[in-house]
Amino acid sequence: MNTVTLERDGNITALYSSDAVTFDTSIMSQTPSQNIIDGLIAGRTWLQSPKDLAYWSEQNGKLKVSWNVWNVDAISNKLLKTVETVTTAK
């Protein structure tokens, strides 16, 4: 994820990438430098998440996050149908 935005209307949106990340597993035992992080995300394509997937609110001074299960399910089904269409078209 590049950014996460808590919008005034309660929506949570994000810029994300589905591009694969390839890195040397030896860096997992240490805190990566900014140069390593920049190299991992360079040239990525960032996508905007749809609205109405997750919401935020404040309750008693705490951040509360809620999923809109119906929209998450609908988007998942749409993605699965797209994958099936692409797979069967080959």
TAVENCOR-V320836 format. One line per field, one symbol per residue. ss: DSSP state (H for helix, E for strand, C for the rest). Layout:
ss: ???
This chain:
ss: CCEEEECCCCEEEEEECCCCCCCCHHHHHCCCCHHHHHHHHCCCCCEECCCCCEEEEEECCEEEEEECHHHHHHHHHHHHHHHHHHHHHC
